[in-house]
């Protein structure tokens, strides 16, 4: 059975109107459930930092070959229909993470947009500037210039456990800001073909189209992840949602703000996984003059661990390298000719980063 993962961007038809209407609703003055158990406190802490994102882009229709015919050109000289333009709109979510107005969202939410409109929980709106994006993690950084912003508090993704209660906040189907509740179903999901670096938090909290870029928070309303995709056969939630861990998202954001792109360590080698019963990867290529070549690595070497973290089938090792910086010393556990030892490699700068 083929798996089907889906981004959570939703085409806008009446979403903006619905979002504005729902955001305008007021809470009742008397709360009869003030002492009842629930997640209202988490929502109150996190919701002001979760925004609705509306994007638009101009799409130019390609000219039909028929319009190259001189006879047709004569009849259709007035108002060439081949030059028509249309505006495509879609929506997603985002999270305010600083008082300066920096927001995190998914790259696929804003990719190709000519205009990005951000709508806050309090009803204010602002045109956002794209600071930069990283296709390898599917993250993007936006900036808005509004006073009195309430950035989200950051939780510890390292302390997240399978079974912990989590809450997903976003703008599903353009209905306006909504929250759903679930648990952490799994950690470290990868190999899904959604992005180059995958280390997703999996949750069964209901996540639907329009939630992309929204917040996954704990019971205190602290950010644990950026909601990104769902597994679905119907187009809606089936209890398998995926979020990018907050620590990875924030590190990527910091790089984009400071350097204009994500900065990651690079070893200059290619690897292939061993058989499923074995832990480790075999070196299939070594780049000339790269860090691995300078450290003496060869084709055929087997790498078992990176900085004492088992590489598994290679994805764990890729993620371990991704969090290093150029100049960092990396310890590889390497096997060669039946012998095993450690090799020190100084991470370099990738010569040609993938274009965003």
SEGU-42936 format. One record per residue (C-alpha): residue in three letters; y negated, z negated, x. Coordinates in steps of 0.02 Angstrom, whole numbers, padded with zeros to 5 digits, always signed. Layout:
ALAYZX ...
end
This chain:
UNK+00000+00000+00000 UNK-00166+00051+00072 UNK-00296-00084+00095 UNK-00468-00052+00025 UNK-00618-00142+00095 UNK-00788-00113+00019 UNK-00966-00149+00072 UNK-01066-00247-00054 UNK-01218-00135-00078 UNK-01257-00091-00258 UNK-01356+00060-00322 UNK-01511+00006-00416 UNK-01532+00058-00597 UNK-01607-00094-00682 UNK-01572-00220-00544 UNK-01753-00251-00496 UNK-01802-00288-00675 UNK-01653-00402-00701 UNK-01687-00492-00537 UNK-01869-00521-00578 UNK-01825-00584-00752 UNK-01695-00708-00693 UNK-01803-00773-00552 UNK-01939-00810-00679 UNK-01828-00928-00779 UNK-01872-01112-00766 UNK-01753-01260-00756 UNK-01757-01375-00907 UNK-01867-01528-00887 UNK-01726-01647-00933 UNK-01564-01638-00835 UNK-01423-01726-00926 UNK-01302-01686-00783 UNK-01406-01761-00643 UNK-01269-01884-00596 UNK-01121-01768-00623 UNK-01026-01703-00471 UNK-01065-01525-00422 UNK-01154-01415-00296 UNK-01331-01417-00364 UNK-01396-01505-00208 UNK-01321-01370-00095 UNK-01397-01233-00203 UNK-01569-01317-00201 UNK-01563-01328-00012 UNK-01504-01151+00021 UNK-01568-01043-00122 UNK-01752-01033-00068 UNK-01694-00949+00093 UNK-01584-00818+00008 UNK-01678-00661-00043 UNK-01645-00503-00142 UNK-01666-00343-00042 UNK-01710-00178-00126 UNK-01708-00020-00021 UNK-01762+00158-00055 UNK-01745+00318+00043 UNK-01798+00497+00014 UNK-01654+00620+00010 UNK-01693+00804+00032 UNK-01571+00919-00053 UNK-01501+01058+00055 UNK-01558+01233+00014 UNK-01428+01344-00068 UNK-01384+01503+00028 UNK-01428+01598-00131 UNK-01612+01567-00097 UNK-01601+01676+00059 UNK-01581+01825-00056 UNK-01750+01918-00063 UNK-01728+01962-00248 UNK-01699+01780-00296 UNK-01845+01728-00188 UNK-01955+01847-00291 UNK-01903+01768-00457 UNK-01908+01588-00395 UNK-02067+01605-00293 UNK-02153+01473-00398 UNK-02087+01300-00361 UNK-01938+01325-00249 UNK-01805+01206-00319 UNK-01721+01200-00149 UNK-01866+01096-00085 UNK-01845+00956-00211 UNK-01831+00777-00152 UNK-01754+00628-00238 UNK-01763+00441-00205 UNK-01603+00341-00186 UNK-01612+00154-00215 UNK-01489+00015-00179 UNK-01490-00173-00165 UNK-01416-00313-00064 UNK-01459-00488-00004 UNK-01531-00573+00149 UNK-01560-00745+00225 UNK-01722-00817+00294 UNK-01680-00903+00458 UNK-01850-00946+00532 UNK-02023-01004+00483 UNK-02091-00846+00565 UNK-02010-00741+00430 UNK-01856-00671+00518 UNK-01714-00625+00401 UNK-01532-00584+00430 UNK-01441-00454+00326 UNK-01308-00321+00351 UNK-01347-00158+00439 UNK-01263-00061+00299 UNK-01385-00138+00173 UNK-01539-00061+00255 UNK-01465+00087+00349 UNK-01572+00242+00326 UNK-01699+00154+00214 UNK-01877+00218+00209 UNK-01940+00059+00124 UNK-01867-00117+00114 UNK-01932-00234-00021 UNK-01888-00420-00011 UNK-01895-00529-00165 UNK-01897-00719-00142 UNK-01827-00849-00259 UNK-02004-00907-00304 UNK-02049-00732-00365 UNK-02151-00677-00215 UNK-02113-00510-00136 UNK-02151-00423+00027 UNK-02117-00260+00115 UNK-02004-00301+00263 UNK-02010-00228+00438 UNK-01847-00182+00522 UNK-01845-00269+00691 UNK-01678-00197+00742 UNK-01495-00181+00698 UNK-01325-00188+00780 UNK-01191-00072+00712 UNK-01054-00159+00813 UNK-01071-00317+00709 UNK-01151-00236+00555 UNK-01303-00349+00567 UNK-01489-00313+00549 UNK-01646-00416+00576 UNK-01796-00399+00460 UNK-01966-00484+00461 UNK-02084-00528+00319 UNK-02258-00600+00333 UNK-02276-00734+00199 UNK-02334-00915+00213 UNK-02233-01067+00161 UNK-02060-00996+00192 UNK-01909-01111+00183 UNK-01781-01056+00312 UNK-01600-01103+00286 UNK-01520-01246+00382 UNK-01381-01194+00501 UNK-01206-01267+00492 UNK-01071-01275+00626 UNK-00949-01130+00614 UNK-00840-01211+00748 UNK-00806-01357+00632 UNK-00760-01248+00483 UNK-00581-01277+00427 UNK-00467-01179+00314 UNK-00477-01267+00145 UNK-00660-01318+00161 UNK-00765-01288+00006 UNK-00894-01150+00027 UNK-01026-01071-00085 UNK-01081-00889-00089 UNK-01262-00854-00137 UNK-01330-00679-00165 UNK-01384-00547-00288 UNK-01225-00477-00368 UNK-01248-00316-00465 UNK-01436-00346-00466 UNK-01418-00489-00591 UNK-01529-00599-00484 UNK-01489-00746-00373 UNK-01318-00818-00412 UNK-01195-00939-00333 UNK-01006-00946-00335 UNK-00887-01076-00265 UNK-00724-01063-00170 UNK-00637-01117-00010 UNK-00615-01050+00166 UNK-00454-00952+00150 UNK-00437-00902+00333 UNK-00534-00891+00496 UNK-00540-00760+00632 UNK-00496-00609+00526 UNK-00501-00447+00626 UNK-00427-00273+00635 UNK-00500-00223+00467 UNK-00598-00072+00527 UNK-00764-00138+00461 UNK-00853-00159+00628 UNK-00822-00157+00816 UNK-00823-00346+00835 UNK-00732-00434+00694 UNK-00707-00621+00679 UNK-00731-00645+00493 UNK-00723-00801+00387 UNK-00617-00762+00234 UNK-00657-00844+00068 UNK-00601-00835-00113 UNK-00777-00872-00177 UNK-00825-00731-00296 UNK-00922-00600-00198 UNK-00973-00438-00280 UNK-01078-00281-00244 UNK-01256-00336-00208 UNK-01198-00490-00111 UNK-01200-00402+00058 UNK-01312-00496+00178 UNK-01312-00654+00072 UNK-01267-00830+00126 UNK-01101-00919+00137 UNK-01144-01104+00145 UNK-01057-01272+00149 UNK-01076-01415+00026 UNK-01239-01467+00110 UNK-01313-01293+00089 UNK-01301-01255+00276 UNK-01270-01076+00330 UNK-01093-01038+00388 UNK-01091-00849+00374 UNK-01169-00687+00313 UNK-01070-00613+00168 UNK-01019-00436+00215 UNK-00872-00357+00124 UNK-00731-00382+00000 UNK-00555-00317-00021 UNK-00548-00235-00191 UNK-00452-00110-00297 UNK-00568-00126-00446 UNK-00739-00125-00362 UNK-00766-00310-00398 UNK-00707-00475-00326 UNK-00520-00501-00305 UNK-00532-00665-00212 UNK-00542-00593-00036 UNK-00717-00597+00034 UNK-00771-00586+00215 UNK-00921-00663+00304 UNK-00987-00643+00482 UNK-00993-00816+00564 UNK-01169-00886+00576 UNK-01159-00920+00764 UNK-01120-00737+00799 UNK-01256-00680+00679 UNK-01389-00793+00755 UNK-01344-00745+00934 UNK-01356-00561+00887 UNK-01523-00592+00800 UNK-01593-00678+00954 UNK-01546-00531+01063 UNK-01623-00405+00943 UNK-01786-00502+00935 UNK-01797-00525+01124 UNK-01721-00364+01192 UNK-01720-00244+01044 UNK-01530-00236+01043 UNK-01376-00347+01058 UNK-01336-00391+01239 UNK-01152-00415+01281 UNK-01050-00433+01438 UNK-00951-00283+01499 UNK-00799-00274+01612 UNK-00780-00086+01629 UNK-00599-00067+01579 UNK-00491-00007+01436 UNK-00336-00097+01374 UNK-00189-00071+01258 UNK-00091-00204+01165 UNK+00085-00249+01220 UNK+00224-00254+01091 UNK+00204-00370+00942 UNK+00316-00504+01018 UNK+00209-00521+01173 UNK+00038-00598+01205 UNK-00069-00491+01318 UNK-00144-00321+01347 UNK-00110-00192+01482 UNK-00252-00111+01576 UNK-00251+00075+01537 UNK-00411+00127+01627 UNK-00533+00053+01752 UNK-00710+00122+01762 UNK-00764+00170+01938 UNK-00893+00050+02010 UNK-00875-00063+01857 UNK-00854-00253+01864 UNK-00665-00243+01843 UNK-00650-00116+01983 UNK-00754-00226+02099 UNK-00641-00373+02057 UNK-00486-00273+02109 UNK-00407-00243+01938 UNK-00291-00094+01924 UNK-00212+00014+01790 UNK-00050-00071+01738 UNK-00112-00249+01762 UNK-00075-00364+01614 UNK-00213-00480+01553 UNK-00148-00634+01464 UNK-00305-00739+01442 UNK-00493-00731+01461 UNK-00580-00894+01503 UNK-00418-00983+01455 UNK-00420-00902+01282 UNK-00261-00803+01245 UNK-00306-00620+01216 UNK-00169-00594+01086 UNK-00165-00408+01044 UNK-00338-00382+01121 UNK-00457-00426+00979 UNK-00475-00608+01032 UNK-00510-00552+01209 UNK-00639-00425+01150 UNK-00729-00561+01053 UNK-00723-00677+01204 UNK-00805-00545+01314 UNK-00933-00505+01179 UNK-01005-00681+01187 UNK-01033-00673+01374 UNK-01193-00616+01458 UNK-01217-00497+01603 UNK-01199-00602+01761 UNK-01079-00727+01683 UNK-00920-00763+01780 UNK-00763-00726+01680 UNK-00590-00791+01727 UNK-00445-00676+01687 UNK-00263-00728+01688 UNK-00180-00572+01759 UNK-00001-00518+01788 UNK+00049-00389+01920 UNK+00220-00345+01992 UNK+00299-00497+01911 UNK+00171-00618+01981 UNK+00033-00705+01885 UNK-00135-00767+01946 UNK-00320-00782+01907 UNK-00454-00653+01943 UNK-00641-00687+01937 UNK-00749-00549+01864 UNK-00939-00548+01850 UNK-00988-00471+01684 UNK-01098-00319+01697 UNK-01215-00223+01581 UNK-01137-00084+01480 UNK-01213+00079+01544 UNK-01229+00166+01377 UNK-01232+00050+01226 UNK-01182+00125+01059 UNK-01333+00190+00963 UNK-01388+00089+00813 
end
